[in-house]
């Protein structure tokens, strides 16, 4: 098990630099920006009192679990739904990682299965 999380930020097009600035201020070293297109239903604008902008940017950041909460709170304040970036964020656990901070994937113990026991 690693101490890393995948932090995914989704913002309106043109706000990825602002989101990355927030992430860097919290200790992230970098991220990957992907162009995306939102598919929210029209009634979402009324329900959430927001304007839906279909062109989005997704920022994927592998970061230490220790900065996850700080980053999410800062992102919410500076790029959240109540801002022009109308951002949302979520995290996913990362089981293994290579190439981040010189870390290498941990060796996993391979447990024999019934099929390998027969060999």
Biopython code that builds the backbone (N, CA, C, O; Angstrom):
import numpy as np
from Bio.PDB.StructureBuilder import StructureBuilder

atoms = [
    (1, "UNK", "N", (0.850, -1.185, 0.000)),
    (1, "UNK", "CA", (0.000, 0.000, 0.000)),
    (1, "UNK", "C", (0.889, 1.240, 0.000)),
    (1, "UNK", "O", (1.867, 1.311, 0.744)),
    (2, "UNK", "N", (0.546, 2.206, -0.831)),
    (2, "UNK", "CA", (1.324, 3.432, -0.900)),
    (2, "UNK", "C", (0.633, 4.523, -0.107)),
    (2, "UNK", "O", (-0.483, 4.355, 0.384)),
    (3, "UNK", "N", (1.310, 5.621, 0.003)),
    (3, "UNK", "CA", (0.733, 6.781, 0.681)),
    (3, "UNK", "C", (0.393, 7.862, -0.324)),
    (3, "UNK", "O", (0.617, 9.048, -0.080)),
    (4, "UNK", "N", (-0.156, 7.441, -1.467)),
    (4, "UNK", "CA", (-0.502, 8.381, -2.523)),
    (4, "UNK", "C", (-1.978, 8.285, -2.865)),
    (4, "UNK", "O", (-2.625, 7.261, -2.645)),
    (5, "UNK", "N", (-2.493, 9.381, -3.409)),
    (5, "UNK", "CA", (-3.876, 9.462, -3.875)),
    (5, "UNK", "C", (-3.868, 10.042, -5.288)),
    (5, "UNK", "O", (-2.990, 10.830, -5.641)),
    (6, "UNK", "N", (-4.851, 9.647, -6.090)),
    (6, "UNK", "CA", (-5.095, 10.319, -7.354)),
    (6, "UNK", "C", (-6.156, 11.369, -7.059)),
    (6, "UNK", "O", (-7.278, 11.041, -6.675)),
    (7, "UNK", "N", (-5.796, 12.616, -7.239)),
    (7, "UNK", "CA", (-6.722, 13.721, -7.019)),
    (7, "UNK", "C", (-7.159, 14.200, -8.395)),
    (7, "UNK", "O", (-6.329, 14.593, -9.215)),
    (8, "UNK", "N", (-8.454, 14.166, -8.645)),
    (8, "UNK", "CA", (-8.998, 14.568, -9.940)),
    (8, "UNK", "C", (-9.770, 15.864, -9.747)),
    (8, "UNK", "O", (-10.713, 15.934, -8.959)),
    (9, "UNK", "N", (-9.350, 16.888, -10.483)),
    (9, "UNK", "CA", (-10.022, 18.184, -10.457)),
    (9, "UNK", "C", (-10.660, 18.393, -11.823)),
    (9, "UNK", "O", (-10.018, 18.149, -12.845)),
    (10, "UNK", "N", (-11.893, 18.834, -11.859)),
    (10, "UNK", "CA", (-12.586, 19.116, -13.118)),
    (10, "UNK", "C", (-13.050, 20.570, -13.063)),
    (10, "UNK", "O", (-13.817, 20.959, -12.181)),
    (11, "UNK", "N", (-12.573, 21.360, -14.017)),
    (11, "UNK", "CA", (-12.898, 22.787, -14.052)),
    (11, "UNK", "C", (-13.348, 23.183, -15.446)),
    (11, "UNK", "O", (-13.115, 22.458, -16.413)),
    (12, "UNK", "N", (-13.997, 24.343, -15.547)),
    (12, "UNK", "CA", (-14.341, 24.892, -16.854)),
    (12, "UNK", "C", (-13.054, 25.132, -17.643)),
    (12, "UNK", "O", (-11.991, 25.381, -17.074)),
    (13, "UNK", "N", (-13.179, 25.052, -18.953)),
    (13, "UNK", "CA", (-12.026, 25.262, -19.819)),
    (13, "UNK", "C", (-11.380, 26.618, -19.516)),
    (13, "UNK", "O", (-12.069, 27.626, -19.362)),
    (14, "UNK", "N", (-10.056, 26.625, -19.435)),
    (14, "UNK", "CA", (-9.325, 27.848, -19.165)),
    (14, "UNK", "C", (-8.945, 28.048, -17.707)),
    (14, "UNK", "O", (-8.277, 29.029, -17.377)),
    (15, "UNK", "N", (-9.354, 27.143, -16.829)),
    (15, "UNK", "CA", (-9.088, 27.296, -15.402)),
    (15, "UNK", "C", (-8.109, 26.259, -14.852)),
    (15, "UNK", "O", (-7.909, 26.181, -13.640)),
    (16, "UNK", "N", (-7.503, 25.467, -15.728)),
    (16, "UNK", "CA", (-6.586, 24.432, -15.234)),
    (16, "UNK", "C", (-5.328, 25.037, -14.613)),
    (16, "UNK", "O", (-4.810, 24.497, -13.636)),
    (17, "UNK", "N", (-4.833, 26.137, -15.153)),
    (17, "UNK", "CA", (-3.636, 26.775, -14.571)),
    (17, "UNK", "C", (-3.924, 27.274, -13.161)),
    (17, "UNK", "O", (-3.089, 27.135, -12.268)),
    (18, "UNK", "N", (-5.108, 27.858, -12.959)),
    (18, "UNK", "CA", (-5.490, 28.321, -11.627)),
    (18, "UNK", "C", (-5.580, 27.131, -10.669)),
    (18, "UNK", "O", (-5.099, 27.205, -9.538)),
    (19, "UNK", "N", (-6.199, 26.032, -11.123)),
    (19, "UNK", "CA", (-6.333, 24.838, -10.290)),
    (19, "UNK", "C", (-4.956, 24.257, -9.959)),
    (19, "UNK", "O", (-4.717, 23.849, -8.822)),
    (20, "UNK", "N", (-4.051, 24.217, -10.939)),
    (20, "UNK", "CA", (-2.707, 23.701, -10.690)),
    (20, "UNK", "C", (-1.933, 24.612, -9.748)),
    (20, "UNK", "O", (-1.127, 24.128, -8.953)),
    (21, "UNK", "N", (-2.160, 25.916, -9.821)),
    (21, "UNK", "CA", (-1.508, 26.845, -8.900)),
    (21, "UNK", "C", (-1.927, 26.547, -7.459)),
    (21, "UNK", "O", (-1.099, 26.546, -6.548)),
    (22, "UNK", "N", (-3.216, 26.297, -7.268)),
    (22, "UNK", "CA", (-3.729, 25.935, -5.943)),
    (22, "UNK", "C", (-3.076, 24.642, -5.485)),
    (22, "UNK", "O", (-2.635, 24.540, -4.340)),
    (23, "UNK", "N", (-3.010, 23.653, -6.371)),
    (23, "UNK", "CA", (-2.419, 22.359, -6.023)),
    (23, "UNK", "C", (-0.941, 22.508, -5.654)),
    (23, "UNK", "O", (-0.481, 21.920, -4.676)),
    (24, "UNK", "N", (-0.205, 23.290, -6.434)),
    (24, "UNK", "CA", (1.223, 23.495, -6.143)),
    (24, "UNK", "C", (1.412, 24.201, -4.797)),
    (24, "UNK", "O", (2.320, 23.861, -4.039)),
    (25, "UNK", "N", (0.553, 25.185, -4.502)),
    (25, "UNK", "CA", (0.636, 25.879, -3.213)),
    (25, "UNK", "C", (0.434, 24.918, -2.045)),
    (25, "UNK", "O", (0.898, 25.180, -0.935)),
    (26, "UNK", "N", (-0.252, 23.813, -2.293)),
    (26, "UNK", "CA", (-0.512, 22.815, -1.259)),
    (26, "UNK", "C", (0.557, 21.723, -1.222)),
    (26, "UNK", "O", (0.531, 20.860, -0.345)),
    (27, "UNK", "N", (1.496, 21.757, -2.169)),
    (27, "UNK", "CA", (2.583, 20.783, -2.155)),
    (27, "UNK", "C", (2.626, 19.820, -3.317)),
    (27, "UNK", "O", (3.533, 18.991, -3.382)),
    (28, "UNK", "N", (1.676, 19.897, -4.243)),
    (28, "UNK", "CA", (1.716, 19.022, -5.420)),
    (28, "UNK", "C", (2.871, 19.459, -6.312)),
    (28, "UNK", "O", (3.187, 20.645, -6.398)),
    (29, "UNK", "N", (3.493, 18.492, -6.971)),
    (29, "UNK", "CA", (4.640, 18.810, -7.816)),
    (29, "UNK", "C", (4.244, 19.009, -9.270)),
    (29, "UNK", "O", (4.995, 19.638, -10.017)),
    (30, "UNK", "N", (3.111, 18.507, -9.697)),
    (30, "UNK", "CA", (2.669, 18.643, -11.077)),
    (30, "UNK", "C", (1.408, 17.848, -11.296)),
    (30, "UNK", "O", (0.892, 17.217, -10.374)),
    (31, "UNK", "N", (0.914, 17.876, -12.511)),
    (31, "UNK", "CA", (-0.313, 17.159, -12.838)),
    (31, "UNK", "C", (-0.435, 17.002, -14.333)),
    (31, "UNK", "O", (0.388, 17.511, -15.094)),
    (32, "UNK", "N", (-1.455, 16.303, -14.746)),
    (32, "UNK", "CA", (-1.737, 16.078, -16.158)),
    (32, "UNK", "C", (-3.093, 16.681, -16.476)),
    (32, "UNK", "O", (-4.083, 16.384, -15.806)),
    (33, "UNK", "N", (-3.141, 17.531, -17.501)),
    (33, "UNK", "CA", (-4.387, 18.193, -17.893)),
    (33, "UNK", "C", (-4.950, 17.483, -19.121)),
    (33, "UNK", "O", (-4.249, 17.284, -20.113)),
    (34, "UNK", "N", (-6.213, 17.109, -19.041)),
    (34, "UNK", "CA", (-6.915, 16.457, -20.140)),
    (34, "UNK", "C", (-8.095, 17.330, -20.546)),
    (34, "UNK", "O", (-8.806, 17.853, -19.688)),
    (35, "UNK", "N", (-8.303, 17.488, -21.831)),
    (35, "UNK", "CA", (-9.494, 18.189, -22.301)),
    (35, "UNK", "C", (-10.679, 17.236, -22.205)),
    (35, "UNK", "O", (-10.561, 16.053, -22.524)),
    (36, "UNK", "N", (-11.810, 17.752, -21.768)),
    (36, "UNK", "CA", (-12.986, 16.916, -21.561)),
    (36, "UNK", "C", (-14.237, 17.692, -21.944)),
    (36, "UNK", "O", (-14.194, 18.900, -22.173)),
    (37, "UNK", "N", (-15.333, 16.984, -22.009)),
    (37, "UNK", "CA", (-16.624, 17.599, -22.329)),
    (37, "UNK", "C", (-17.644, 17.088, -21.333)),
    (37, "UNK", "O", (-17.834, 15.880, -21.193)),
    (38, "UNK", "N", (-18.302, 18.009, -20.639)),
    (38, "UNK", "CA", (-19.327, 17.647, -19.671)),
    (38, "UNK", "C", (-20.623, 17.261, -20.362)),
    (38, "UNK", "O", (-20.903, 17.718, -21.470)),
    (39, "UNK", "N", (-21.411, 16.421, -19.709)),
    (39, "UNK", "CA", (-22.669, 15.954, -20.285)),
    (39, "UNK", "C", (-23.832, 16.124, -19.318)),
    (39, "UNK", "O", (-24.784, 15.344, -19.349)),
    (40, "UNK", "N", (-23.764, 17.144, -18.453)),
    (40, "UNK", "CA", (-24.832, 17.348, -17.471)),
    (40, "UNK", "C", (-26.160, 17.641, -18.160)),
    (40, "UNK", "O", (-26.202, 18.256, -19.226)),
    (41, "UNK", "N", (-27.242, 17.189, -17.531)),
    (41, "UNK", "CA", (-28.581, 17.477, -18.053)),
    (41, "UNK", "C", (-28.895, 18.947, -17.885)),
    (41, "UNK", "O", (-28.357, 19.605, -16.994)),
    (42, "UNK", "N", (-29.753, 19.461, -18.728)),
    (42, "UNK", "CA", (-30.134, 20.868, -18.696)),
    (42, "UNK", "C", (-30.735, 21.306, -17.380)),
    (42, "UNK", "O", (-30.533, 22.446, -16.962)),
    (43, "UNK", "N", (-31.478, 20.417, -16.706)),
    (43, "UNK", "CA", (-32.107, 20.815, -15.452)),
    (43, "UNK", "C", (-31.100, 20.954, -14.315)),
    (43, "UNK", "O", (-31.453, 21.444, -13.243)),
    (44, "UNK", "N", (-29.854, 20.533, -14.526)),
    (44, "UNK", "CA", (-28.824, 20.693, -13.502)),
    (44, "UNK", "C", (-28.543, 22.171, -13.256)),
    (44, "UNK", "O", (-28.225, 22.559, -12.132)),
    (45, "UNK", "N", (-28.656, 22.995, -14.286)),
    (45, "UNK", "CA", (-28.435, 24.432, -14.126)),
    (45, "UNK", "C", (-29.424, 25.028, -13.143)),
    (45, "UNK", "O", (-29.052, 25.824, -12.281)),
    (46, "UNK", "N", (-30.675, 24.643, -13.273)),
    (46, "UNK", "CA", (-31.710, 25.144, -12.382)),
    (46, "UNK", "C", (-31.549, 24.558, -10.981)),
    (46, "UNK", "O", (-31.658, 25.270, -9.983)),
    (47, "UNK", "N", (-31.292, 23.267, -10.922)),
    (47, "UNK", "CA", (-31.200, 22.566, -9.640)),
    (47, "UNK", "C", (-30.051, 23.107, -8.785)),
    (47, "UNK", "O", (-30.217, 23.319, -7.584)),
    (48, "UNK", "N", (-28.892, 23.328, -9.398)),
    (48, "UNK", "CA", (-27.718, 23.762, -8.652)),
    (48, "UNK", "C", (-27.437, 25.254, -8.780)),
    (48, "UNK", "O", (-26.460, 25.753, -8.223)),
    (49, "UNK", "N", (-28.294, 25.971, -9.517)),
    (49, "UNK", "CA", (-28.155, 27.414, -9.714)),
    (49, "UNK", "C", (-26.770, 27.770, -10.284)),
    (49, "UNK", "O", (-26.099, 28.681, -9.799)),
    (50, "UNK", "N", (-26.365, 27.030, -11.324)),
    (50, "UNK", "CA", (-25.086, 27.268, -11.987)),
    (50, "UNK", "C", (-25.306, 27.283, -13.491)),
    (50, "UNK", "O", (-26.339, 26.823, -13.979)),
    (51, "UNK", "N", (-24.345, 27.807, -14.215)),
    (51, "UNK", "CA", (-24.361, 27.761, -15.664)),
    (51, "UNK", "C", (-23.473, 26.615, -16.110)),
    (51, "UNK", "O", (-22.308, 26.549, -15.718)),
    (52, "UNK", "N", (-23.998, 25.717, -16.916)),
    (52, "UNK", "CA", (-23.221, 24.577, -17.389)),
    (52, "UNK", "C", (-22.386, 24.996, -18.593)),
    (52, "UNK", "O", (-22.922, 25.451, -19.604)),
    (53, "UNK", "N", (-21.095, 24.843, -18.480)),
    (53, "UNK", "CA", (-20.171, 25.058, -19.582)),
    (53, "UNK", "C", (-19.670, 23.682, -19.991)),
    (53, "UNK", "O", (-18.970, 23.037, -19.210)),
    (54, "UNK", "N", (-20.003, 23.209, -21.187)),
    (54, "UNK", "CA", (-19.672, 21.831, -21.537)),
    (54, "UNK", "C", (-18.174, 21.553, -21.689)),
    (54, "UNK", "O", (-17.730, 20.439, -21.409)),
    (55, "UNK", "N", (-17.387, 22.544, -22.127)),
    (55, "UNK", "CA", (-15.950, 22.301, -22.310)),
    (55, "UNK", "C", (-15.253, 22.361, -20.954)),
    (55, "UNK", "O", (-15.319, 23.368, -20.250)),
    (56, "UNK", "N", (-14.587, 21.271, -20.606)),
    (56, "UNK", "CA", (-13.951, 21.137, -19.296)),
    (56, "UNK", "C", (-12.480, 20.796, -19.445)),
    (56, "UNK", "O", (-12.013, 20.432, -20.525)),
    (57, "UNK", "N", (-11.770, 20.921, -18.353)),
    (57, "UNK", "CA", (-10.404, 20.433, -18.240)),
    (57, "UNK", "C", (-10.337, 19.581, -16.985)),
    (57, "UNK", "O", (-10.795, 19.984, -15.915)),
    (58, "UNK", "N", (-9.767, 18.409, -17.130)),
    (58, "UNK", "CA", (-9.571, 17.509, -15.997)),
    (58, "UNK", "C", (-8.089, 17.536, -15.649)),
    (58, "UNK", "O", (-7.234, 17.430, -16.529)),
    (59, "UNK", "N", (-7.796, 17.676, -14.376)),
    (59, "UNK", "CA", (-6.417, 17.665, -13.911)),
    (59, "UNK", "C", (-6.254, 16.449, -13.015)),
    (59, "UNK", "O", (-6.948, 16.297, -12.010)),
    (60, "UNK", "N", (-5.323, 15.587, -13.400)),
    (60, "UNK", "CA", (-5.015, 14.399, -12.607)),
    (60, "UNK", "C", (-3.707, 14.646, -11.885)),
    (60, "UNK", "O", (-2.694, 14.969, -12.507)),
    (61, "UNK", "N", (-3.732, 14.494, -10.577)),
    (61, "UNK", "CA", (-2.548, 14.730, -9.753)),
    (61, "UNK", "C", (-2.326, 13.531, -8.846)),
    (61, "UNK", "O", (-3.222, 13.135, -8.100)),
    (62, "UNK", "N", (-1.142, 12.959, -8.908)),
    (62, "UNK", "CA", (-0.756, 11.928, -7.935)),
    (62, "UNK", "C", (-0.029, 12.685, -6.831)),
    (62, "UNK", "O", (1.008, 13.301, -7.073)),
    (63, "UNK", "N", (-0.570, 12.637, -5.637)),
    (63, "UNK", "CA", (-0.001, 13.409, -4.535)),
    (63, "UNK", "C", (0.011, 12.581, -3.261)),
    (63, "UNK", "O", (-0.717, 11.597, -3.125)),
    (64, "UNK", "N", (0.838, 12.996, -2.354)),
    (64, "UNK", "CA", (0.916, 12.348, -1.052)),
    (64, "UNK", "C", (-0.432, 12.447, -0.342)),
    (64, "UNK", "O", (-1.094, 13.484, -0.389)),
    (65, "UNK", "N", (-0.824, 11.376, 0.306)),
    (65, "UNK", "CA", (-2.086, 11.373, 1.062)),
    (65, "UNK", "C", (-2.095, 12.462, 2.127)),
    (65, "UNK", "O", (-3.159, 12.945, 2.515)),
    (66, "UNK", "N", (-0.914, 12.847, 2.600)),
    (66, "UNK", "CA", (-0.831, 13.835, 3.674)),
    (66, "UNK", "C", (-1.286, 15.231, 3.254)),
    (66, "UNK", "O", (-1.623, 16.044, 4.114)),
    (67, "UNK", "N", (-1.305, 15.531, 1.941)),
    (67, "UNK", "CA", (-1.738, 16.864, 1.501)),
    (67, "UNK", "C", (-3.126, 16.852, 0.859)),
    (67, "UNK", "O", (-3.620, 17.895, 0.431)),
    (68, "UNK", "N", (-3.746, 15.690, 0.792)),
    (68, "UNK", "CA", (-5.037, 15.563, 0.109)),
    (68, "UNK", "C", (-6.093, 16.507, 0.681)),
    (68, "UNK", "O", (-6.699, 17.270, -0.071)),
    (69, "UNK", "N", (-6.322, 16.474, 1.972)),
    (69, "UNK", "CA", (-7.380, 17.307, 2.571)),
    (69, "UNK", "C", (-7.102, 18.791, 2.378)),
    (69, "UNK", "O", (-8.005, 19.558, 2.044)),
    (70, "UNK", "N", (-5.849, 19.197, 2.591)),
    (70, "UNK", "CA", (-5.472, 20.599, 2.402)),
    (70, "UNK", "C", (-5.756, 21.033, 0.968)),
    (70, "UNK", "O", (-6.277, 22.124, 0.736)),
    (71, "UNK", "N", (-5.410, 20.167, -0.001)),
    (71, "UNK", "CA", (-5.608, 20.503, -1.407)),
    (71, "UNK", "C", (-7.096, 20.604, -1.746)),
    (71, "UNK", "O", (-7.504, 21.538, -2.437)),
    (72, "UNK", "N", (-7.905, 19.667, -1.276)),
    (72, "UNK", "CA", (-9.334, 19.701, -1.566)),
    (72, "UNK", "C", (-9.993, 20.955, -0.993)),
    (72, "UNK", "O", (-10.822, 21.579, -1.656)),
    (73, "UNK", "N", (-9.628, 21.326, 0.234)),
    (73, "UNK", "CA", (-10.213, 22.522, 0.843)),
    (73, "UNK", "C", (-9.800, 23.782, 0.091)),
    (73, "UNK", "O", (-10.629, 24.658, -0.160)),
    (74, "UNK", "N", (-8.523, 23.877, -0.269)),
    (74, "UNK", "CA", (-8.043, 25.058, -1.004)),
    (74, "UNK", "C", (-8.687, 25.119, -2.383)),
    (74, "UNK", "O", (-9.070, 26.193, -2.845)),
    (75, "UNK", "N", (-8.807, 23.972, -3.039)),
    (75, "UNK", "CA", (-9.434, 23.932, -4.359)),
    (75, "UNK", "C", (-10.891, 24.395, -4.265)),
    (75, "UNK", "O", (-11.347, 25.186, -5.091)),
    (76, "UNK", "N", (-11.613, 23.907, -3.269)),
    (76, "UNK", "CA", (-13.010, 24.294, -3.084)),
    (76, "UNK", "C", (-13.141, 25.816, -2.926)),
    (76, "UNK", "O", (-14.026, 26.432, -3.520)),
    (77, "UNK", "N", (-12.256, 26.413, -2.125)),
    (77, "UNK", "CA", (-12.321, 27.852, -1.886)),
    (77, "UNK", "C", (-11.982, 28.672, -3.130)),
    (77, "UNK", "O", (-12.630, 29.684, -3.398)),
    (78, "UNK", "N", (-10.975, 28.246, -3.890)),
    (78, "UNK", "CA", (-10.469, 29.068, -5.000)),
    (78, "UNK", "C", (-11.037, 28.686, -6.359)),
    (78, "UNK", "O", (-11.064, 29.520, -7.264)),
    (79, "UNK", "N", (-11.497, 27.438, -6.528)),
    (79, "UNK", "CA", (-11.940, 26.974, -7.853)),
    (79, "UNK", "C", (-13.243, 26.191, -7.811)),
    (79, "UNK", "O", (-13.617, 25.577, -8.810)),
    (80, "UNK", "N", (-13.941, 26.194, -6.689)),
    (80, "UNK", "CA", (-15.133, 25.366, -6.525)),
    (80, "UNK", "C", (-16.342, 25.857, -7.314)),
    (80, "UNK", "O", (-16.236, 26.780, -8.121)),
    (81, "UNK", "N", (-17.473, 25.241, -7.077)),
    (81, "UNK", "CA", (-18.696, 25.542, -7.825)),
    (81, "UNK", "C", (-19.139, 26.995, -7.715)),
    (81, "UNK", "O", (-19.811, 27.504, -8.612)),
    (82, "UNK", "N", (-18.771, 27.672, -6.624)),
    (82, "UNK", "CA", (-19.174, 29.067, -6.446)),
    (82, "UNK", "C", (-18.215, 30.053, -7.111)),
    (82, "UNK", "O", (-18.315, 31.259, -6.885)),
    (83, "UNK", "N", (-17.292, 29.553, -7.924)),
    (83, "UNK", "CA", (-16.330, 30.410, -8.626)),
    (83, "UNK", "C", (-16.556, 30.289, -10.131)),
    (83, "UNK", "O", (-17.354, 29.467, -10.580)),
    (84, "UNK", "N", (-15.856, 31.103, -10.899)),
    (84, "UNK", "CA", (-15.981, 31.042, -12.364)),
    (84, "UNK", "C", (-15.491, 29.709, -12.920)),
    (84, "UNK", "O", (-15.969, 29.262, -13.963)),
    (85, "UNK", "N", (-14.555, 29.077, -12.243)),
    (85, "UNK", "CA", (-14.051, 27.776, -12.700)),
    (85, "UNK", "C", (-15.039, 26.645, -12.500)),
    (85, "UNK", "O", (-14.920, 25.600, -13.141)),
    (86, "UNK", "N", (-16.015, 26.835, -11.620)),
    (86, "UNK", "CA", (-17.068, 25.860, -11.309)),
    (86, "UNK", "C", (-16.505, 24.447, -11.159)),
    (86, "UNK", "O", (-17.018, 23.494, -11.747)),
    (87, "UNK", "N", (-15.441, 24.330, -10.359)),
    (87, "UNK", "CA", (-14.753, 23.058, -10.235)),
    (87, "UNK", "C", (-15.349, 22.092, -9.239)),
    (87, "UNK", "O", (-15.977, 22.472, -8.250)),
    (88, "UNK", "N", (-15.126, 20.834, -9.538)),
    (88, "UNK", "CA", (-15.414, 19.762, -8.598)),
    (88, "UNK", "C", (-14.144, 18.937, -8.473)),
    (88, "UNK", "O", (-13.284, 18.974, -9.353)),
    (89, "UNK", "N", (-14.030, 18.200, -7.391)),
    (89, "UNK", "CA", (-12.836, 17.389, -7.164)),
    (89, "UNK", "C", (-13.230, 16.106, -6.450)),
    (89, "UNK", "O", (-14.203, 16.063, -5.698)),
    (90, "UNK", "N", (-12.450, 15.066, -6.704)),
    (90, "UNK", "CA", (-12.611, 13.815, -5.965)),
    (90, "UNK", "C", (-11.270, 13.105, -5.946)),
    (90, "UNK", "O", (-10.370, 13.437, -6.717)),
    (91, "UNK", "N", (-11.144, 12.134, -5.069)),
    (91, "UNK", "CA", (-9.894, 11.390, -4.957)),
    (91, "UNK", "C", (-10.156, 9.901, -5.109)),
    (91, "UNK", "O", (-11.255, 9.406, -4.858)),
    (92, "UNK", "N", (-9.118, 9.214, -5.524)),
    (92, "UNK", "CA", (-9.147, 7.761, -5.639)),
    (92, "UNK", "C", (-7.881, 7.217, -5.000)),
    (92, "UNK", "O", (-6.817, 7.823, -5.126)),
    (93, "UNK", "N", (-7.980, 6.082, -4.316)),
    (93, "UNK", "CA", (-6.766, 5.510, -3.734)),
    (93, "UNK", "C", (-5.838, 4.988, -4.825)),
    (93, "UNK", "O", (-6.291, 4.537, -5.877)),
    (94, "UNK", "N", (-4.551, 5.054, -4.565)),
    (94, "UNK", "CA", (-3.542, 4.543, -5.481)),
    (94, "UNK", "C", (-2.859, 3.366, -4.788)),
    (94, "UNK", "O", (-2.297, 3.519, -3.703)),
    (95, "UNK", "N", (-2.909, 2.199, -5.414)),
    (95, "UNK", "CA", (-2.295, 1.015, -4.818)),
    (95, "UNK", "C", (-0.781, 1.004, -4.985)),
    (95, "UNK", "O", (-0.052, 0.728, -4.033)),
    (96, "UNK", "N", (-0.314, 1.299, -6.171)),
    (96, "UNK", "CA", (1.111, 1.293, -6.459)),
    (96, "UNK", "C", (1.450, 2.499, -7.312)),
    (96, "UNK", "O", (0.604, 3.010, -8.047)),
    (97, "UNK", "N", (2.695, 2.955, -7.212)),
    (97, "UNK", "CA", (3.137, 4.086, -8.018)),
    (97, "UNK", "C", (4.634, 3.944, -8.300)),
    (97, "UNK", "O", (5.399, 3.480, -7.455)),
    (98, "UNK", "N", (5.023, 4.346, -9.482)),
    (98, "UNK", "CA", (6.446, 4.423, -9.830)),
    (98, "UNK", "C", (6.696, 5.803, -10.421)),
    (98, "UNK", "O", (5.804, 6.407, -11.017)),
    (99, "UNK", "N", (7.917, 6.294, -10.251)),
    (99, "UNK", "CA", (8.295, 7.547, -10.877)),
    (99, "UNK", "C", (7.858, 8.796, -10.155)),
    (99, "UNK", "O", (8.026, 9.889, -10.697)),
    (100, "UNK", "N", (7.313, 8.695, -8.974)),
    (100, "UNK", "CA", (6.905, 9.870, -8.210)),
    (100, "UNK", "C", (7.842, 9.986, -7.017)),
    (100, "UNK", "O", (7.849, 9.130, -6.132)),
    (101, "UNK", "N", (8.627, 11.048, -7.005)),
    (101, "UNK", "CA", (9.539, 11.265, -5.880)),
    (101, "UNK", "C", (10.564, 10.163, -5.717)),
    (101, "UNK", "O", (11.020, 9.895, -4.605)),
    (102, "UNK", "N", (10.934, 9.517, -6.824)),
    (102, "UNK", "CA", (11.924, 8.453, -6.751)),
    (102, "UNK", "C", (11.397, 7.162, -6.175)),
    (102, "UNK", "O", (12.163, 6.232, -5.922)),
    (103, "UNK", "N", (10.107, 7.093, -5.967)),
    (103, "UNK", "CA", (9.504, 5.889, -5.392)),
    (103, "UNK", "C", (9.430, 4.792, -6.441)),
    (103, "UNK", "O", (9.266, 5.057, -7.632)),
    (104, "UNK", "N", (9.553, 3.584, -5.987)),
    (104, "UNK", "CA", (9.371, 2.429, -6.859)),
    (104, "UNK", "C", (8.209, 1.615, -6.317)),
    (104, "UNK", "O", (7.901, 1.659, -5.126)),
    (105, "UNK", "N", (7.580, 0.885, -7.198)),
    (105, "UNK", "CA", (6.450, 0.047, -6.783)),
    (105, "UNK", "C", (6.937, -0.976, -5.768)),
    (105, "UNK", "O", (7.975, -1.605, -5.975)),
    (106, "UNK", "N", (6.206, -1.152, -4.682)),
    (106, "UNK", "CA", (6.605, -2.160, -3.703)),
    (106, "UNK", "C", (6.452, -3.558, -4.286)),
    (106, "UNK", "O", (5.567, -3.817, -5.103)),
    (107, "UNK", "N", (7.321, -4.442, -3.854)),
    (107, "UNK", "CA", (7.215, -5.837, -4.264)),
    (107, "UNK", "C", (5.999, -6.444, -3.582)),
    (107, "UNK", "O", (5.846, -6.354, -2.364)),
    (108, "UNK", "N", (5.149, -7.054, -4.372)),
    (108, "UNK", "CA", (3.970, -7.700, -3.802)),
    (108, "UNK", "C", (4.262, -9.171, -3.608)),
    (108, "UNK", "O", (4.876, -9.825, -4.452)),
    (109, "UNK", "N", (3.814, -9.668, -2.490)),
    (109, "UNK", "CA", (3.966, -11.086, -2.221)),
    (109, "UNK", "C", (2.969, -11.851, -3.086)),
    (109, "UNK", "O", (1.771, -11.568, -3.070)),
    (110, "UNK", "N", (3.473, -12.811, -3.832)),
    (110, "UNK", "CA", (2.618, -13.614, -4.692)),
    (110, "UNK", "C", (2.228, -14.865, -3.910)),
    (110, "UNK", "O", (3.073, -15.683, -3.544)),
    (111, "UNK", "N", (0.944, -14.988, -3.669)),
    (111, "UNK", "CA", (0.439, -16.142, -2.929)),
    (111, "UNK", "C", (0.040, -17.221, -3.924)),
    (111, "UNK", "O", (-0.631, -16.938, -4.917)),
    (112, "UNK", "N", (0.446, -18.438, -3.665)),
    (112, "UNK", "CA", (0.084, -19.515, -4.605)),
    (112, "UNK", "C", (-1.418, -19.757, -4.613)),
    (112, "UNK", "O", (-2.091, -19.708, -3.584)),
    (113, "UNK", "N", (-1.912, -20.019, -5.817)),
    (113, "UNK", "CA", (-3.325, -20.370, -5.976)),
    (113, "UNK", "C", (-3.407, -21.878, -6.102)),
    (113, "UNK", "O", (-2.381, -22.554, -6.164)),
    (114, "UNK", "N", (-4.599, -22.401, -6.140)),
    (114, "UNK", "CA", (-4.779, -23.848, -6.294)),
    (114, "UNK", "C", (-4.147, -24.348, -7.586)),
    (114, "UNK", "O", (-3.569, -25.434, -7.628)),
    (115, "UNK", "N", (-4.264, -23.542, -8.640)),
    (115, "UNK", "CA", (-3.697, -23.950, -9.933)),
    (115, "UNK", "C", (-2.185, -23.971, -9.904)),
    (115, "UNK", "O", (-1.575, -24.874, -10.476)),
    (116, "UNK", "N", (-1.548, -22.980, -9.240)),
    (116, "UNK", "CA", (-0.083, -22.945, -9.212)),
    (116, "UNK", "C", (0.457, -23.991, -8.252)),
    (116, "UNK", "O", (1.596, -24.434, -8.407)),
    (117, "UNK", "N", (-0.322, -24.393, -7.273)),
    (117, "UNK", "CA", (0.140, -25.446, -6.358)),
    (117, "UNK", "C", (0.263, -26.783, -7.077)),
    (117, "UNK", "O", (1.076, -27.621, -6.687)),
    (118, "UNK", "N", (-0.544, -26.996, -8.136)),
    (118, "UNK", "CA", (-0.525, -28.254, -8.866)),
    (118, "UNK", "C", (0.718, -28.389, -9.723)),
    (118, "UNK", "O", (1.151, -29.504, -10.015)),
    (119, "UNK", "N", (1.307, -27.249, -10.138)),
    (119, "UNK", "CA", (2.478, -27.284, -11.028)),
    (119, "UNK", "C", (3.724, -27.731, -10.332)),
    (119, "UNK", "O", (4.784, -27.809, -10.953)),
]
sb = StructureBuilder()
sb.init_structure("model")
sb.init_model(0)
sb.init_chain("A")
sb.init_seg("    ")
for serial, (resi, resn, name, xyz) in enumerate(atoms, 1):
    if name == "N":
        sb.init_residue(resn, " ", resi, " ")
    sb.init_atom(name, np.array(xyz, "f"), 0.0, 1.0, " ", f" {name:<3s}", serial, name[0])
structure = sb.get_structure()
